[in-house]
Amino acid sequence: MRDAYIRAMGWLHRACVALAGTCLVVITLIIPWGVFTRYVLNSASSWPEPMAVLLMIVLSFLSAVVCYREHLHIGVGLLPGFLAEPWKSLLGWVLEICMLATNLFMVVWGIKLVDVTWHQSIAEFPLVTAGMTYLPIPVGGALTVLFVIERLLTQDFFQQPEPDTVSQISTE
C-alpha cells in the first residue's frame, strides 16, 4: 500500500509539473499577442493580461507543490545538520506536522473563500467566477497535504535537492 501511494504521488507530481509548464507556455504565448494587438494593430485585446494573471495564480500554486516535493522550498538546514538521531527525526516530524496544519488551513478556508465568491463574475471572462480563480488555494493545499503524507510515510525529511535541479552557477 505504501509503495502504491508513493507511485501515485510520483504520477501526481509529474501531472503538476506538466500543468504548471503548460500554464507557463500559454502565458508566454498570450502576452506577446496582447503587445502585438496594442502596438501593431492599435486595438488592444482586453483578455491577455487578465488571462495571464489567472494562469500565473495556477502556476504559482502548482510550482509551490512541486518545489515542496523536490525539496526545493526554502528551508534552513543548519539546525538539522547539527542534530543527531532521534532529535533530527523528531524535528522532521514537528516540521511536517506544522506543514500539514498550514495546508489543511489552506484547504478549509480556501474552500470557504471559493464558496463565498463563487457567484461573483469577472468582467473580462463572464463565464469564469471569482470563486474559480480562488480554486488553486484549496487545490494547492490539498496536493501539498498528499505530499506531506508521503514524506511522513518515507520519513525523508531533510533530503538535499537533486544536483540537476539546483543551479550550478556560483555567486562568489
Summary of the structure (lengths in Angstrom):
residues: 172
radius of gyration: 19.8
end to end distance: 46.6
largest distance: 66.1
contacts: 453
relative contact order: 0.13
helix: 71%
strand: 1%
